[in-house]
Amino acid sequence: MDPLDLVELTPLMARTSGRSSVVVGVIDGRVAPNHPAFAGRPVRELRPAAGAGSCARADVCCAHGTAVAALLAGDRGVCPRCTLLSRPLFTDHPTEGGPATCLAGVRVAELAEAITEAVDAGAHVLNLSLAQPAPSGVRDRALDAALGHAADRGVIVVVAAGNQGRTGSSPLTDHPWVIPVVAYDHAGRPLPRSNRGISIGRNGVGAPGDRVPGVGLDGRPVLLSGTSAAAPFVTGAVALLRSAFPDATPAAVRYAVTHGPGRRRSAMPPLLDAWAAYTTLRAVTARSSGPSPGHG
């Protein structure tokens, strides 16, 4: 099945391709701003790297960030008319005590700083397709504060649940404002390597994450797998819904995406149904607008 059809994005994308006023933040490896997927679409970059706009062909972190961003807001992405905001977090060339690489996982303090910066820069939704912090049983104050700041500003945070095949939560997926995303295959079955847990099942959704067509740094097609590939479908759906219903509250958008009939009893969340989220918000906004004057 087509990945877009699996999560009912096709009819939503037929209604809207997004608005430039909706800013999609990507916290990941660097996004190559001159990649063909973003032709004619400016890529706003926080903390831009020095030097040329392109990334080296062997830069794994830039390849990851660019592929994720293209799924979101590239010419064939879910929300191609949305504004893309890149906040690079990973590098292939860490210095002593410097940023983590995309292969080594995330440093919580750096992640908290990146979230806060992206929120303050005007993001409406954040995509975090990154390795989960290791479970510690202790809440991290800086990360909690950054996620609370996002919630206060109405910035919806979408997070890849991780690919370790473990049951449990992390400081990210345990936060009640975050939408964790697990990966499903083409037949609508969750991938065994996707993490699961009570908070993931309660607050999350599933999305395509099995050999998803993407783009490489050289413009050639690549296949992406795992929860990193799944998260952009949910982030893109949120961006489309915020485009279609600009007056809807972020809490209403988040609820429409994550809550459907019969959910929240399993450690594995159900698949996203983007069209059901659209119809839910359409009904909500119709009720809130009330009857027109003279038709009471």
C-alpha positions in Angstrom: 0.0 0.0 0.0 1.1 3.5 -0.7 2.5 5.1 2.5 0.2 8.1 2.2 -2.9 5.9 1.8 -1.9 3.8 4.8 -2.5 6.8 7.1 -5.2 8.5 5.0 -3.1 11.4 4.0 -4.1 11.3 0.4 -7.5 13.0 0.8 -6.1 15.5 3.2 -3.3 16.5 0.8 -5.9 16.9 -1.9 -7.5 19.6 0.3 -4.4 21.5 1.2 -0.7 21.5 0.5 0.0 23.7 3.5 0.5 27.4 4.1 3.7 29.3 4.2 2.6 30.8 7.5 2.8 27.3 9.1 6.4 26.7 10.2 7.7 23.1 10.5 10.8 22.8 12.6 13.2 19.9 12.1 15.7 19.1 14.8 18.1 16.7 13.2 21.2 16.7 11.1 21.8 19.7 8.9 19.4 20.1 6.0 21.2 20.8 2.7 19.4 24.1 1.7 20.3 23.9 -2.0 19.0 20.3 -2.4 16.7 19.9 -5.5 13.9 18.8 -3.2 13.7 22.4 -1.8 14.0 24.3 -5.1 12.1 27.5 -4.8 11.5 26.9 -1.2 13.7 28.7 1.3 15.1 26.7 4.2 15.5 28.8 7.3 18.4 27.5 9.3 19.2 28.3 12.9 22.9 28.3 13.7 23.8 27.9 10.0 27.0 26.0 9.2 30.0 27.9 7.8 30.9 27.4 4.2 29.0 26.3 1.2 25.3 25.4 1.2 25.8 21.8 0.1 26.8 19.0 2.4 29.6 16.5 1.7 28.4 13.3 0.1 29.6 11.2 3.0 27.9 13.4 5.7 25.6 10.8 7.2 23.9 13.3 9.5 23.2 15.8 6.8 21.8 13.0 4.6 19.5 12.0 7.4 18.3 15.6 8.1 17.8 16.3 4.5 15.8 13.1 3.8 13.6 13.7 6.8 13.0 17.4 5.8 12.2 16.4 2.2 9.5 14.0 3.5 8.0 16.9 5.3 8.3 19.9 3.1 10.2 18.9 -0.1 8.6 19.2 -3.5 7.0 15.8 -3.0 6.6 16.0 0.8 3.5 15.9 2.9 3.3 19.7 3.4 5.3 21.2 0.5 4.0 24.8 0.9 4.8 25.0 4.6 7.9 26.9 5.8 10.8 24.7 6.8 12.9 25.6 9.8 16.1 23.6 10.4 17.8 23.5 13.8 20.9 21.3 13.3 21.7 19.2 16.3 24.0 16.5 15.0 27.3 16.6 13.2 29.5 14.0 11.6 32.5 15.7 13.0 32.2 16.1 16.8 34.9 17.9 18.7 35.9 17.0 22.2 32.9 17.9 24.3 31.1 19.1 21.2 27.8 18.1 19.6 26.8 14.4 19.4 26.8 12.6 16.1 23.6 11.3 14.6 24.8 7.8 15.2 25.8 8.2 18.8 22.4 9.5 20.2 21.3 12.7 21.8 22.6 14.7 24.7 19.6 15.9 26.6 20.9 19.3 27.5 21.7 20.1 23.8 18.2 18.7 22.8 16.5 20.9 25.3 18.4 24.0 24.0 17.5 23.1 20.4 13.8 22.7 21.2 13.7 26.1 23.0 15.4 27.8 20.1 13.1 26.3 17.5 10.0 27.3 19.5 11.3 30.8 20.0 12.1 31.0 16.3 8.4 30.6 15.4 7.9 26.8 14.8 4.3 25.5 15.0 5.2 21.9 15.0 8.6 20.2 15.7 9.9 16.9 14.1 12.4 15.0 16.2 13.6 11.9 14.2 16.4 11.1 16.5 17.7 8.5 18.9 15.9 8.4 22.2 17.7 9.3 25.4 18.3 6.2 27.5 15.6 5.6 30.1 16.9 6.6 33.5 13.8 6.7 35.7 14.6 10.4 36.5 13.0 13.3 34.7 15.4 15.8 33.2 14.5 19.3 34.3 16.0 21.1 31.3 14.1 18.8 28.9 10.9 19.1 30.8 11.2 22.9 30.8 11.8 22.9 27.0 8.8 20.7 26.3 6.7 22.7 28.7 7.8 25.8 26.9 6.6 24.2 23.6 3.3 23.3 25.2 2.8 26.8 26.5 3.5 28.2 23.0 1.2 25.7 21.4 4.1 24.0 19.5 3.2 20.4 18.9 6.2 18.1 19.3 6.4 14.9 17.2 9.0 12.4 18.2 10.3 9.1 16.7 9.7 6.4 19.4 13.0 4.7 18.6 14.1 1.4 17.0 15.5 -0.6 19.9 12.5 -2.9 20.1 12.2 -2.2 23.8 9.2 -1.7 26.1 9.3 1.4 28.2 9.5 5.2 27.9 12.2 7.8 27.6 12.3 11.4 28.9 10.9 12.4 25.5 8.2 9.9 24.9 7.0 10.1 28.5 6.0 13.8 28.3 2.2 14.2 28.0 2.5 16.9 25.2 4.7 14.8 22.9 3.3 12.7 20.2 5.5 9.5 19.9 5.5 7.7 16.6 6.1 4.1 15.9 6.8 2.5 12.5 4.4 0.3 10.6 4.9 -1.8 7.5 3.0 -1.6 4.2 0.4 -4.1 5.4 -0.4 -2.0 8.5 1.6 -4.1 11.0 3.9 -2.5 13.6 7.6 -3.1 13.0 9.0 -5.3 15.8 12.0 -3.0 16.3 9.8 0.0 17.2 9.8 0.9 20.8 6.5 0.6 22.7 5.2 1.5 26.1 2.4 2.9 28.2 3.0 6.5 27.3 3.8 5.6 23.6 0.5 3.7 23.3 -1.5 6.3 25.2 -0.2 9.5 23.4 1.3 8.2 20.2 0.3 7.0 16.7 1.8 4.8 14.1 2.9 5.8 10.6 4.7 4.2 7.6 8.3 3.3 8.4 9.2 0.3 6.1 11.2 1.2 3.0 9.7 4.6 2.6 10.8 6.3 -0.7 13.1 9.3 0.1 15.9 11.3 -1.4 19.6 11.1 -1.0 22.1 14.0 -1.0 22.8 13.5 -4.6 19.1 13.6 -5.5 18.8 9.9 -6.2 16.0 7.9 -4.5 16.7 6.0 -1.3 14.5 3.8 0.9 14.1 4.9 4.6 13.0 2.7 7.4 12.3 3.0 11.1 10.6 5.5 13.3 12.7 8.3 11.9 11.0 7.8 8.6 7.6 7.4 10.3 7.6 10.6 12.3 7.5 13.1 9.3 4.1 11.6 8.2 2.6 12.6 11.5 4.4 16.0 11.6 3.3 16.7 8.1 -0.3 15.8 9.0 -0.2 18.2 11.9 1.1 21.0 9.6 -1.6 20.3 7.1 -4.3 20.4 9.8 -2.9 23.7 11.2 -3.0 25.0 7.6 -6.5 23.9 7.0 -7.8 25.1 10.4 -5.8 28.1 11.4 -8.2 29.0 14.1 -8.2 25.6 15.8 -6.3 25.4 19.0 -3.0 23.4 19.1 -4.6 21.2 21.7 -7.6 20.4 19.5 -5.2 19.5 16.6 -3.2 17.3 18.8 -6.3 15.6 20.2 -7.7 15.0 16.7 -4.5 13.4 15.6 -4.0 11.1 18.6 -7.5 10.2 19.8 -9.9 8.0 18.0 -12.5 5.3 19.0 -11.2 2.3 21.0 -7.7 3.6 21.6 -5.2 3.8 24.4 -5.3 0.4 25.9 -2.2 -1.0 24.2 1.5 -0.3 24.5 1.5 -0.1 20.7 -0.5 2.9 19.3 -2.8 2.6 16.3 -2.1 4.0 12.9 -2.6 7.6 12.2 -5.8 8.4 10.4 -5.2 11.9 9.0 -8.6 12.1 7.2 -10.5 11.3 10.4 -8.5 14.0 12.2 -9.5 16.4 9.5 -13.2 15.5 9.7 -13.0 15.8 13.5 -11.6 19.3 13.4 -14.1 20.3 10.7 -16.9 19.3 13.0 -15.4 21.0 16.0 -14.8 24.3 14.1 -18.3 24.2 12.7 -19.8 23.9 16.2 -17.6 26.6 17.6 -18.5 29.0 14.9 -22.2 28.7 15.7 -25.1 29.8 13.6 -24.7 32.9 11.4 -26.5 36.1 12.5 -30.2 36.0 11.8 -30.3 32.2 11.8 -30.7 31.5 15.5 
